[in-house]
């Protein structure tokens, strides 16, 4: 079946947003802290990312912020707040900051805003809760997995007009083995492949499957001796794509 370029572009743009949200939600972990002693930058506008999100069986909410302050000012704010006890990494245009005490992990993801200033995401996770085995037993139970795969996160999102799941798993098999497995699985179950793209041997491989109102967007990539699979499963409740 011929795929219109506009459909592929829309899917690829959606996948880029999946990667950003995936980094955020994996970073904030497996629980929602009721007490937000974790402040947003002074003067920032803050809103919830989702009305209802469930990560590994535990409800959580994340917050997005926009600020007139620069990225450097945001970083300095949290460095001062946490008395320099902070880890900093970069992912493309995003800078990720994290700080933990005995019970909680705090995460800030920030980048330059479209109109100057900065924008980002804030999260808190309960370290002890995230380590409980019983919270991981049913993760991604109905999602197809190659033998030996380990599920890292299974997040459910309920947003206006659509439901979604974001699944992250790893295994020791090659990228091509994972790509072939998922292509064969979904083709055999009457899904259509709308995107099948890799930018090179060591680059992430992008797959998008469609069936009715359902979409599955996948990124499969190799790093540090293991293959990471990120799958975003979306069901549109009302209008078609």
Buried (B, 14 or more C-beta within 10 A) or exposed (E): EEBEEEBBEBBBEBBEEBBBBBBBBBBBBBBBBEEEEBEBBEEBEBEEBBEEBBBBBBEBBBBBBBBBBBBEBBBEBBBEBBEEEBEEEEEEEBBBBBBBEEEBBBBBBBBBBEEEBBBBBBBBBBBEBBEBEEBBEEBBEEBEBBEEBEBBBBBBBEBEEBBBBBBBBBBEBEBBBBBEBBBEBBEEEEBEBBBBBBEEEEEBBBBBBBEEBBBBBBBBBBEEEEBBBBBBBBEBEEEEB
